[in-house]
Amino acid sequence: MDSTVVNTGAEGQTWDGGNDPLKSSYGKMMMWFFIVSDALTFSGFLAAYGFSRYKFSGSWPIADEVFTHVPFFHGNYPMIYVAFMTFILIMSSVTMVLAVDAGHHMNKTKVTWYMFLTIIGGMIFVGSQAWEWKTFIKGDYGAVQTQGGNLLQFGQYVTKDGEQTFKRVSVHDFAIVGNSERVQQQSNDGVWFLSEGTIPSLSMDEVINGIKANENILVRTEILDENGAKTILSRDESLKQLQANGRTVVEGANLHVNEYGSPLFADFFFFITGFHGFHVFSGVVINIIIFFNVILGTYERRGNYEMVEKVGLYWHFVDLVWVFVFTFFYLV
């Protein structure tokens, strides 16, 4: 007796993908799987950042005061260069769309040029991010870290157009530098397992003597007031805080200290923007490989430019992730 059962139900009728499920090739499906898994990874990182920022919202750095630099220009230009970086990356996504469309029309010349422009845009973005990291690490103004790990920043009131505003001042502008030379502690001349990192260029005494000699200099804490601005101490409170709680001078930002505010901000900034920058750099390398294959006519001989489309999916994903990173770090 024949026991073969023929499946004529809904499942058998709807599945007709064969070797091309959802009418997509194996390579495109795998790229989509990778994008979904990577999107979940970035979502976890940004969720952790959002939670930490909410928990420490009272002392979180203000983005408009942190990202104020523009190459070759000295001054305060909040968010200008970051906006330029974002524009470049979005335009590179546009050129990638045009490259994919040219590939559908088997136009090798246009694919070559649009891929070239995409690569240039990616390289500008990676270079700009490296410059931003360097500027962030170096810092501008410096600060003093207290015994409890809080930050004390410095500034003075200035009057412009009849309006009084608080302007940040670098510790190097008012500190009185002494003649004593401080030696960095090494593990062989101290506790065997303990050695100092890079020592700051100024000591606490030099900063305190400088603020005593400049009556206009005030201390600003990292704590936000009810108006969302950082709390500015009076002259007496400024000196009291420095003398009683000042521990060390902080310059720039790294994984241990951060002159802009909470060290956790720097940790997330380096990790998330670095992780995204690695994705962009990887995309540039892949685009270069595809670009030379286009020039050599590899895809012309295959009769399709599907590889351009697959790398285009990755590039669009990287651009989309940056929109969220840009929003979380720079806008919100």
N, C-alpha and C positions, 0 to 999 in steps of 0.2 A: 504494500500500500504506500503510495506517495504521500509523504508528510510535509512536503514543501509548502510553506506559507508565503503568499504574495502580499506584500504590504501595499495597499492602495489607499491608505489613510492620508490625513492632512500632512503628516511629516514627509511622506514620500513624495507628495505633490509639490511642497514648497521648496524642498532642497534640490536645487539644480545648479549649485555652484561648481561642482566637480573640482577640478584643480584650481579654479579661480573663485573662491568663495566671495560673495558680495560683489562679484565682477571685478575683483582686484587681484593682482598678482601676489605671489607669495612674498616678494620683497616689500611691496607696499603694505601688506597686512602686518608684517613684522615691524616695519617702521611705525605703524600706528600703535602696536602693542608697546613698543619702546616709549613712544610719546606719552601714552597713558600712564605707564609706570613712572616715568620721569616727572610727569605732572603731579602725581601723588607725592613724590619726594619733595618737590618744591612747595607743595601745599603744606606738608608737615613742617618744613623750615619756617615758612611765613606765618603759620599758625603759632609756632613757638615764639617767634618774634612779637607777634601781636599780643600774646599772653604776657610776655615779659614787659612789654611797653605799658600795658594796662596796669600791671602790678606796680611798676615804678614810674607811673605817669607824672608824679609830682616832681621828679628830678630828671626827666628824660631830656636830652639835648634838643634844642630847637633847630630844625633843619636849615632855616633861613640864616642862621648864624654860623653854621658849620660849613656848608657848601657855597662859599661865596667867591671862589677863585676863578679866574679866567687866565689862560696862558698869555704871557707877554704883557699883561695889563695889571697894574697895581691898584687896588681899590676894593670896594665892597659891592659885588655883583651877585646877589642871591639867586641861585638856581639857573643862572644864564647858561653856564657851560654844560650843566647836566641836561638842560632842555635841548641844547645843540647835539649832545650825544644821542639823546632819544630820537631826535629828528633824523639823524644820520642812519640809525639802525632801522627806523621805519621805512625810510627811502630805500634802503638795501633790500627790504622785503618787497617793495614795489618792483624793483629791478629783477628780483627773483621771479615774481609773477610773470613779468614780461618774458623772461628767459624760458619759463615753462610753456607759455603760450607760443613762443617762437618754435619751440621743440615740437609742439603738436602740429605745426605747419611745416616741419622739416626744413626750417630756415637756419642753416648752420651759422651764417654770418651774424644774425641777430642774437642767437643763443650765445655766441662767443662774446659779443660786446656786453650783453646784459649780465652774463656771468662775471665778466671782468669788473664791471661796476659794482656788483654785489660784493666781490672780494675786497675791493678798495674800501667800500663802506664798512665792512667787518673789521678790516685792519685799522681804520681810523677809530672805530669804537674801542677796540682792544687797547690801542695806544693811548686813547683818552682816559680809559679806566686805569691804566697803569700810572699815568700822570696824576690822576685824582688820588690814587692810593698814596703816591709819594708825598703829595701835598698834605693829605690827611695825617700821615705818619709824622711829618715834620712839624706841623702845627704852625700857629701864627703868634699867639699871645702868651701862652704859658699860663699856669695856674699853680695853686698850692693845695696839696692834699692834706686833709686833717687826720688826726689820730683815728677818727671813726671811718675814714675812707671817703668822706665827702670832699667836694671841691670848692675852693674859694677863688673866684676870678676877679680881675681888677679893671677899673675904668674911672671915668670922670664925667661930670655933667658939662655939656657944651650947649651954647645957645645959637640957634640958626633960624633966621627968619622969625624971630620973636618966640620961638618954641624951644624949650629946654629938653634935651634928650641925653641919654646915658650912652657914652661911647667907650668901647673896650680899649684898654691900653695894654701893651705888651710889658711883661715884667722886665725886659731888657731896657725899656725906655726910662724906668725910674729907679731900678735897683742900683745900689752903690757897691761897686765891685771892689773887694778887698785884695790884699796882696798874698793871702794865704793860699797855698796849693793843696787841694784835697786829692788823696790817693785812693784809687779804687781798691776795695778789699778783694783779695783772692783767697781761694780755699787753703792755700799753703801758708798764709799769714794770719788766718783767723780760725774759725771753726772749720774742721776738715771738709764738711759737706756743704758749707755755705760760701757763696761768692756773690758779689753784687752784679747787677746788670749795668747798663751804661749810666754813669753818674750824671746828674743834671749839671748844666753849665753855671748855675747859680746856687748859692746856699740860702738857707732860711734867714740867717742873720743879714745877708746882703739885701734880701727883699724887705725885711722888716725895717732896716735902716733907711732904705729907699722910700718906703711909704711914710716914715716919720718925717723925712725931709721934704715930702711933697704933700702939702695939705689938701690938695684937690683930689687925690687918689682915694677911691672908696673900694670896698670889697662887695662883690656880688655873689651870693650863694647860688647853688644849683636848684634850690627849692623854688617852685613856681607859686606865685600868689594867686588871688582870686581872679585876676585879669589875664592869667596865662603868661605873665612876665616874671622873670627871675627876681628874687628879693634882693634889694640893695640895702646894705647896712649903713648906719650912720658912721661918722668919723670915729667916735669912741668905740662903737661896737666892732668896727673893722679892725682897729688895733688890738682890741681884746681878743677877738677870734684868732688873729694871726699869732699872737704871743702865747695864747693858752693852748690852742689846738693845732697850730701849723706843724706839719711833720716834714714834708719834703716838697721840693719844686718839681712840677710835672710839665714836660714839654712834649707836645704832639700826642699821638695816640698809638697804642699797640695792644697786645692781648692782655696786658697787666694794668696799665693806667690809661687815662683818657682825659686830656685837658678840656674837652668839650662837655663832659658830664659823666654819666654812668659808664663804667668800663664794659658793662654788658652790651651797650650800644655798639662799641667798637668790635666786640667779639662777633656779634651778629652781622655787622657791616662787612668785616673782612671775610667771614665764612660764606654768607649768601651771595654777595656781589662777586666774590672770588669763584664760587661754584658756578655762577652764571657766566662769568668771564671765561672760565675753562670751557664751557659749552660753546661760547662764541668762537674762541680760538680753535676748538676742534672743528667747528663748522667751516671756518676759514680754510683750514688744512684740507678738509674734504672737498670744499668748493674748488680749491686749486687743483686737486687731482682730477675732478670732473672736468674742469676747464681745459686741462691739457688733453684729456680724452676727446673732448669736443673738437679741439684743434686738429688732433690726429685723425679725426673722422671715424672714431670707434663706433659711435652711436648712429652715424650715417649708414655704416655698413650693416648694423643690426636692424635698421629700418625703423627705429624708434628712439626717443630720448627719455625713456622712463627713468633712467638714473638721475637725470636732472630734476624730474618731478619728485623723486624720493628724497633727494637732498633738499629740495625746496620745502617739503613738509617739515623736515627738521629745522630748517632756517626760520620758517614762519613760527614754529613752536618757540624757538629761542627768543624771537622778537616779542611774542605774546607774553612770555614769562617776564621779560624786562618791563613790560607795561605794569605788571603787578609789583615787581620789585621797586620800580620808580615811584609808584603810588604809595607803597608802604613806607619807604625810607625818606622820600623827598617831599611828598605832598601832604600826607596825613599828619 
